[in-house]
Structure formats: structure tokens, C-alpha cells
Amino acid sequence: MEEKQNFQTSLDFNQNTFKPSTREEIVEIVKNCYKKNIPLEISGLQSKNKIGRNFQAEKTLDLSNYKGIIDYKPEELYIKVKAGTPISEIEEVLKKNNQQLAFEPNDFGYLFSGESNSGSIGGVVACNFAGSRRFKVGSVRDHLLGFQGVNGKGETIKSGGTVVKNVTGYDLCKILSGSFGTLTVLTEISIKVLPKPETSKTLIIKNSHVKKALDYLGQSLSSSTDPSGGVFYPDYFGKNFILNDLTHDGGLTGIRIEGPTNSVDQRIDRLSKELALINSEYSVLDNVQTEIFWNKTKNLEVFKNSKSNLIRIVVPISETLQVIQTLKKDDLNYFIDWGGSLIWMAFDHLNLKILSEIKEITKNHQGYYTLIKIEDDFKASADIFTIDPIKYKISEKIKKSFDPKRIFNPGKMYTGI
Amino acid sequence: MSSLQMPKVDSSILSKKDKIVSDIGRIINPKNVLSHPDELRPFETDGLTAYRQMPLVVVMPETVEEVSNILKYCNDNKVKVVPRGAGTGLSGGSLPLEDCVLMAMGKFNKILEIDYENRCVVTQPCVTNLAITHAVQDKGFYYAPDPSSQIACSIGGNVAENSGGVHSLKYGATTNNLLGIEVVLMDGTITKFGGKAMDSEGYDFLGLMTGSEGLLGVITEVTVKILKSPEIVKAALIGFPTIEDAGNCVAEIIAEGCIPAGMEIMDKALTKATNDYSKAGYPTDAEAMMIVEFDGTEHEVEAYIEKAKQIAEKNNSSSLKVSKSNEERLKFWAGRKAAFPACGVLAPDYMCMDGSIPRGKLAEVLKEITRLSKKYDLPVANAFHAGDGNLHPLIMFDANDKNSLKKCEEFGADILKYCVKVGGALTGEHGVGIEKRELMCEAFNDKDIQQQLTIKVALDPNSLLNPGKVYPILRKCAEEGRVHVHGGKTKFPDIPRF
């Protein structure tokens, strides 16, 4: 599939926002910007555009019109879509075939705008933020089977395909996942889909103490009951969950078990015994309540309309307690996902001093952080992502190999990249 | 050595052999620098034995600093370096070059840390895949990816090739089970990508390095995640009157929402050959035979086995047996795992291909292979990781007959091209190496390949690290060699291969 060199479209290059609906248009826009050194902001459905550093781009490449399902083969467990396709549309189609995106993409809409906006598939791949099933099924990058995209010179490139087993050439799917649109404009995405489990239930343990919660989570994840979600909400968030079978509104640990109905019941029962729980200490959420509970978790709904700054911290589970204890201040709210490895932490007040402390602490505990939501005037000076000098140098080289003139989202991740 | 073109030999490097040996002998213990032809011989090939080449010198570093200093020295002096793990790779990824320093990582053979709290193992790269499971199984854990050469292949090699295995449908390949690596770049830079925490920040270099076949860096440490062993594992052995029935059964099992731990199909030729060889009790009258395995808790496995049974019956299964014990389950697998030696009995030589196809195309592809088998007048037996669409045709031929070898190579290339044509891939788990290098343009166009080469140049500007592998040198789609086995003997005949 060679590029047509002189493809002509009716694109008006004087406009500030391009809204292409064909790949040929995207190619033409990028080629033009490459030639004239025009920086481009790559944009999808605006659900995560506030994550990342502030940067100046002369033009915006809005992919929201470049959408649609190209090919969906339920029995082959993949769906191939255009990058601007809304996640909600994909999930709707999969649901009809009793399938799902197993990595549970976060919906950042509640956090940023107070209402649902799960964004586009292109945005989800570009950010590589996975939901609660992460420790069991992997991240977004583990489900990306192949892509087609346009690099910084306007060349159409591809990697991977639609089959799960493919080791032909470098795995560019991985390097593009989480690259925040700084390497390539994704055009087509083939993503792995999986059957929805027959039953999902959640063991809810009443407890307010993070140390105890981490013990529960660690024990569950190392048991053969095979959980697919593990969270801890401290007391102040307990009241956010009003569910039929939830009998208290304090702190809670939630552990999700999925699979054939019989097996789920058996495993829930076994897990409650393994954790030595007495009846009054726990309750079990059925399918419907389980869906509500975990949707609220992946959608970060406890932070809905919150004015606080939000930081996403990932550390090995053994470090979580210490990180929380070291960072704990009065104005701090947090909850724990990924079975103990992911801490969503909200700070009412943040400044460079506190931030450099957080950076130091997460680094010392073998983890990393990403600033998800921060005050605008503070954004310009803060490090949104953590990186060390060696990786910065390598990142510069990789950036150059895809986007030699730095026209895609320049500076969105790091200065100079 | 066949006529496969390799990078131009730098005669100035050859003439400086003594100096290179003594220079590196000052960087590392001189005892770990091998230069006599007798010492070099064991390193002249890997699992792809059709190709052989003695390296200029073999170095066996013991620390990451030594790896870094050697690479830096080679980079400064424009000496090519070929990294090597256990040397079991089937695509020729660690085939030496005449003017290269072969970096044998064999001394990196220790498990460094077992961390049950974070459910991971930190290990040096030349520890074998199976040794990781052995180290944690007393606590009921295991490492999921299980390439069939797992008793011998190294975990570092697994990372370089992104190895899969029978269970990769449910548990993923190496890339999905890896948490971090320490790597040394060609300029000597030592860095870590990932660690014990899940995912990493910024560009996913861990993912890029995995499966890069030793072209981007030398791996010196690996952190893998370990899983709790399933409570029970059961398998069903199912015969089908036609390949189509077997193919439909696979598709339906997946569509029903049961993801088996492993799902294998063999055609009639291989079923008979393996049954004769291992007395596994296979239904030899069936046109296709399937082994489907489920793992998990008791109720879960029972529910899935029952569902699989119903689907098989609906698809005209001619026989069906469910394992009653672990011994019986292992017996089901014994024949399948003996696929290579069983073919060795049938013909003087065979080549194992490794293509990936959409599951639903199995019948179509096997029909095409049968047609090609008639066209080239060479027998073929087929093994298929049906769950994830990974096809391993074994083409039988006689290497003493030049025409037979040539026909076999053409046959193999035609199969892989057909895999790509139906929407599959050139290689599912063996890697490109030198074996499928010239077929890369079947899967990628110039721009795709150029983008990949640009990444290579960004990290290794002089193209000194494992050159001549993966990417075509002439950019013409010639048809080159395959896994070639003579007299039923692979390089390591005792390692299971499938």
C-alpha cells in the first residue's frame, strides 16, 4: 500500500483545526505540516486532553470525525476500528456479542467535566491507562494487536496485525501505547476483545485500615481463587457506594471474582475462608451491583467534581503502605486499585516542593507517578511524568525516529520531546 | 553455510583478531575470551542448524559492567557483536558472523531474587525458562510462558524472541509476563526498563526491546511475573472426521466464552506419526485430532470441559476422551510433544515452519498446504496451536537430494506467504532471524521496514549489534531456509519442539 504522492483534497490549510474523515486527508495534513514545520496538537474526544504538559501547537488535528468500525470478528477475538471511534460505541457493539475490552479503559470524563466521556480508542491507546483488571489481563498495550498510523513525515506505517501471535519485526504497538500522540498519528487500531465472564461477583470486606486492606489484597492475589479486581476505599469514600447489599458506609476492600457461576460462588466462599472473615465482616455483591461498583472505580467517580489535584502513583504492592504513610497529609484523599499497586491520590494543595517530595518517594519505592489533574498555573512548571536522564536521551532518539521535526504534540510529555 | 547473504565482512577486523582478543582480555578475565577454532566450534550455529559460521571470537562476560565495557569497546572500534543466550533459537537469531564478537551470556545463570509479595522473580538472563518455575513451584507458583524448549532455552532469549508456548492463548507470550529488564545498549549505556511495578512511564522501551531479536540491546537482567498454579488442569482428546469440523469446533469454543489454557490440533499424518512414536492412544482414523486443556478451580474446569464436550459433539466429533488423572493428561500431551522426533522417523529431513493465521482460516490454509504438498511432491504433517492460530507445518524432504531441499524451501515460503495472504503473520513465535528475513517484504512495505530500521539506527547508529538479522539486506524477497533437521536429529534432540 504505497502512498499516493500527490493526493489532492479540498482541505483548507488556513484553518486552525483540521477535522479529517479519511486517511488520505490525514496524510496530506501531516505532510504539509512536516514541510512547513507546523506543530500539531493531536486530539480525539477531549476526554484526556488535559493530561500532559501544556504546549503550543499552531494547528489541531481533530480525529473525532475519523471514526467507525472497519472489521469485527467476534470468533477471532478482535475488532479493527478507526482511531477516532468512541470507546462507548465499541463497547456497545461488543456487548451485543457478549464480549468486552478486558482492560477496562478508565473514563476520565467524570473527573474533568463531571459527566461520562470515555474518549476514543486512539486516546485510550495513546495514554495506556488500564482499569482494575490490570494485574490479571494486562494493560491497554497488551491488547493492541496491530495499528496503522501516519508518522511525522506523513508516511503511512503499520505494525502487528489481527492475530494474537505475531513476532514479525519490532513490536511498535508497545512503543506507541502510552506515547501520548508524540510519535505517530494512529489511524487504524486492531484490538483484542475477550468474552464477558458469565458471572461477576464482589466480596466486600468492611475495614477502614489500609494495612489490613493491603494484607487482604495481597493474600487474595496470591491465592488460586484468581481475582480480577482488588480495591481499597478509605472511610471517607465508603459513602459513595449505595448498593443493595452493601450494609455499611465506611472503608471497604473489594475483591472481584469472575467466571462460570458455580465456580464464582465456590471461589468467593473459599476466599472468605482463606481471609478468615466472619459473616458480619463481609457482604457479596451480585452481578448488577458488581458492575456498578467497578464502573465507579474505573471512572474515578469518587473524584467527580472534586477541585483537588489528582496524582496517579504506581508502585510494587510491597511499597504501597509506606508510600501512603509517608505522603499522608490531612488534606489528602486516596483510594487503591490494581490489587494494591495503583494509588489515586488527591491533593487540595500542591506546590513544587510537595511534588518533588512525591517524586522522590515514588522513585525510592521503585515506582512512578503521573499528574492527572493539576491547577493550570502550576502546570507549566511541574513535571507531569517522571523520567531519568538516560531514558530521556533514549526517548529523544525514538521521538526523532518517528517524528524528526517534532511536529506531533511537542512538549506534551517532556520538554524537548 | 548456504548462500544466504550476510553483512559484508570487514577484513580489517579479521586482520586485527589478535589485538581484539588481547584488548577484550584486559576488559574481562582473559579465560573468558575464546579464540581458538576448537573453542569457537560449539558456537557456530544455534537451533537453526542449516546455517553455520564460526565467529571471530567468543566472549563470556560475568557482570553487567563487563558487558557494557565490551560493547563500548566494540562500538568505538566498529566491531560487530552477536548476542547469544542458550543458542536454542529456531530462526538463526544468534548465528555468528565471520567478523563478529559473539557475546555468550552463559555466565549470567543465577536467579537473583524471588519476591512472593510482589509475585515476581528477578533473574539473570541465562537462567532457563523452566528453572524459574522450578524455583517457585514449592510455594505453588509458576512462570506462565512455556516454549516447548523450556528445559534449555534461556529467559533472556525468550525476551529477545518474545517466545510463546502452548498456553499463550490464555496467559500471553513473554511480553505480557515481563515486568522489567536491565539492558546494555551498543554504546555501553546501562539502563533499566520497567521493574517490579506494573507498566512504566513514558515510552514503553520494555515492550520495544521484547522480541527485538538482539538488535537493540543486550539483556543483563530480567524481572518476570509469576502466577499461582491453577488448582486443577484437565484435558480432552477429541477426534474429528474432517479438518473443517475441528476448525469449527475451535471457533465455537472461543465464541462461547471459554478460553482454554491450551488448544492443539494435529492433522491425520501427524496424529498417526506421533501415535506410532509415543503410543499416546490417539484416534488415528480421525482426519484431525484436538487436545483442549482447561485450568482453574474445580467447578470452573468442569463447566468448561462440559461445554467443550457439547460443542465437539455438535461438530461431529468421532471420539472424545477426558483425562481422569494428571498422568492421563500428560499422556495426551506426550504424542504432541514428540511431533519432531516422530517426523524424523518418517523422512531423513524435515523443516518446521512457523506461521500465524486467523483461527477461522485453518481449514482453508490446510487445504492449500495439501495442494502445495502435491505440487512440490513432498509430504507434510501439521501441528497447530489452534487457540492462537499458530501453525507449524513440518515439511519432509531429503537434504542429500539438492532438488528436494530447494523444493522444500520453496514450499515453506509458499506456506508463509499464504499465511500472510489470509491475514496472518510470517512468524508466530520463532522469530524472523535469518530464516524469514527475506520474506519480511511479504508482510511489510518499504515505509514500514524503513520506520523499523530508523529505530535501529537511533539506538545503534553503526548497525553493529546483531546485523544481518530480521531485516532484508538486499530488500528483495528471495526465499530462504527453514528449521532444517537431518536424520531426525536437531541440534538438541532431547529438547521437545513443537
Contacts between the chains, C-beta under 8 A, distances in Angstrom:
chain1	res1	chain2	res2	distance
A	1	B	445	6.2
A	2	B	445	6.6
A	2	B	446	7.8
A	2	B	447	7.9
A	3	B	447	7.5
A	73	B	358	7.3
A	73	B	360	7.4
A	74	B	255	6.1
A	75	B	251	4.4
A	75	B	252	7.7
A	75	B	254	5.9
A	75	B	255	4.6
A	75	B	359	7.0
A	75	B	360	6.1
A	76	B	358	5.1
A	76	B	359	6.0
A	76	B	360	6.1
A	77	B	254	6.4
A	98	B	257	6.5
A	128	B	199	6.8
A	128	B	204	7.4
A	130	B	199	7.6
A	134	B	198	6.1
A	134	B	199	7.7
A	135	B	198	6.6
A	138	B	172	6.7
A	138	B	176	5.3
A	139	B	198	7.2
A	139	B	199	5.2
A	141	B	199	7.7
A	141	B	204	6.0
A	141	B	207	6.1
A	142	B	172	6.6
A	142	B	175	7.6
A	142	B	176	5.0
A	151	B	451	6.2
A	155	B	447	4.6
A	155	B	450	7.8
A	155	B	451	7.3
A	156	B	447	6.5
A	157	B	447	5.6
A	157	B	448	5.3
A	157	B	451	4.6
A	158	B	444	7.4
A	158	B	448	5.6
A	159	B	448	6.9
A	159	B	452	7.9
A	161	B	356	8.0
A	161	B	423	6.9
A	161	B	424	7.2
A	161	B	425	5.5
A	162	B	358	6.8
A	162	B	423	6.0
A	163	B	356	4.6
A	163	B	357	6.8
A	163	B	358	6.1
A	163	B	388	7.5
A	163	B	389	5.0
A	163	B	423	7.2
A	163	B	424	5.4
A	163	B	425	5.7
A	163	B	428	7.5
A	164	B	168	7.5
A	164	B	169	7.1
A	164	B	388	4.7
A	164	B	389	6.9
A	165	B	164	5.7
A	165	B	168	6.6
A	165	B	173	7.0
A	165	B	356	4.8
A	165	B	385	7.3
A	165	B	388	4.7
A	165	B	389	6.4
A	165	B	390	4.6
A	165	B	425	7.2
A	165	B	428	3.7
A	165	B	429	5.9
A	166	B	356	5.6
A	166	B	425	3.9
A	166	B	427	7.5
A	166	B	428	6.5
A	167	B	161	6.6
A	167	B	162	4.9
A	167	B	164	7.9
A	167	B	173	7.8
A	167	B	211	5.1
A	167	B	425	7.7
A	167	B	427	5.3
A	167	B	428	6.8
A	167	B	429	6.1
A	167	B	430	7.5
A	167	B	431	5.5
A	167	B	432	7.4
A	168	B	425	5.1
A	168	B	426	4.8
A	168	B	427	5.4
A	168	B	432	6.1
A	168	B	436	7.8
A	168	B	440	7.2
A	168	B	443	5.4
A	168	B	444	7.8
A	169	B	432	6.8
A	169	B	440	6.9
A	169	B	443	7.6
A	169	B	444	6.7
A	169	B	448	7.8
A	169	B	449	7.7
A	169	B	452	5.4
A	169	B	470	6.6
A	169	B	471	7.9
A	170	B	208	6.2
A	170	B	211	7.2
A	170	B	212	5.5
A	170	B	216	7.8
A	170	B	452	5.1
A	170	B	455	6.1
A	171	B	162	7.0
A	171	B	175	6.6
A	171	B	207	5.7
A	171	B	208	6.5
A	171	B	210	6.4
A	171	B	211	5.1
A	171	B	212	7.7
A	172	B	208	7.7
A	172	B	451	7.4
A	172	B	452	7.3
A	173	B	207	7.5
A	174	B	175	7.0
A	174	B	204	4.5
A	174	B	206	7.5
A	174	B	207	2.3
A	174	B	208	5.8
A	174	B	210	7.3
A	175	B	203	5.7
A	175	B	204	5.6
A	175	B	205	7.5
A	175	B	207	6.4
A	175	B	208	4.6
A	175	B	455	7.9
A	177	B	204	5.9
A	177	B	207	7.3
A	178	B	199	7.4
A	178	B	201	7.9
A	178	B	202	7.4
A	178	B	203	7.1
A	178	B	204	5.6
A	179	B	203	5.8
A	179	B	204	7.9
A	183	B	203	7.7
A	194	B	259	7.1
A	195	B	254	7.9
A	195	B	255	8.0
A	195	B	256	7.6
A	195	B	257	3.2
A	195	B	258	7.8
A	195	B	259	7.0
A	196	B	257	7.1
A	197	B	257	7.6
A	198	B	257	6.9
A	218	B	117	6.5
A	221	B	119	6.9
A	222	B	116	6.8
A	222	B	119	6.4
A	222	B	228	6.0
A	223	B	228	6.4
A	224	B	140	7.4
A	224	B	228	5.0
A	224	B	229	7.0
A	224	B	230	6.5
A	224	B	231	4.8
A	224	B	297	6.8
A	225	B	297	7.2
A	226	B	228	7.5
A	226	B	296	6.7
A	226	B	297	7.4
A	259	B	296	7.2
A	259	B	300	5.2
A	260	B	299	6.8
A	260	B	300	5.6
A	260	B	303	4.0
A	260	B	304	7.2
A	262	B	299	4.2
A	262	B	300	7.8
A	262	B	302	8.0
A	262	B	303	6.1
A	263	B	296	6.9
A	263	B	297	5.3
A	263	B	298	7.9
A	263	B	299	3.9
A	263	B	300	3.6
A	263	B	303	6.3
A	266	B	297	6.2
A	266	B	298	7.4
A	266	B	299	4.8
A	267	B	297	5.7
A	267	B	300	8.0
A	270	B	297	7.9
A	314	B	197	5.0
A	314	B	198	6.2
A	314	B	199	6.5
A	315	B	197	5.5
A	316	B	115	8.0
A	316	B	118	4.4
A	316	B	120	8.0
A	316	B	195	7.5
A	316	B	196	3.9
A	316	B	197	5.2
A	317	B	117	6.5
A	317	B	118	5.6
A	318	B	115	7.4
A	318	B	117	4.5
A	318	B	118	5.3
A	318	B	196	7.9
A	338	B	198	6.6
A	341	B	197	6.5
A	341	B	198	5.6
A	342	B	198	7.8
A	366	B	195	5.2
A	366	B	196	5.6
A	366	B	197	6.0
A	367	B	197	4.7
A	368	B	197	6.8
A	368	B	200	6.7
A	368	B	201	4.2
A	369	B	201	8.0
A	370	B	201	6.5
A	385	B	201	5.2
A	385	B	202	5.9
A	386	B	201	5.5
A	387	B	201	6.8
A	387	B	202	5.4
A	390	B	189	6.2
A	390	B	191	4.7
A	391	B	191	6.6
A	391	B	193	7.9
A	391	B	202	6.3
A	391	B	203	8.0
A	391	B	205	7.2
A	393	B	189	8.0
A	394	B	185	7.7
A	394	B	189	7.9
A	394	B	191	7.3
A	394	B	203	7.9
A	394	B	205	6.6
A	394	B	459	7.2
A	395	B	202	6.0
A	395	B	203	5.4
A	397	B	458	3.9
A	397	B	459	6.5
A	398	B	203	5.7
A	398	B	205	7.9
A	398	B	208	7.9
A	398	B	455	6.7
A	398	B	458	6.1
A	400	B	458	6.5
A	401	B	451	7.5
A	401	B	454	4.2
A	401	B	455	5.0
A	401	B	457	7.4
A	401	B	458	4.4
A	402	B	451	7.2
A	402	B	454	7.7
A	413	B	202	6.6
A	414	B	202	7.7
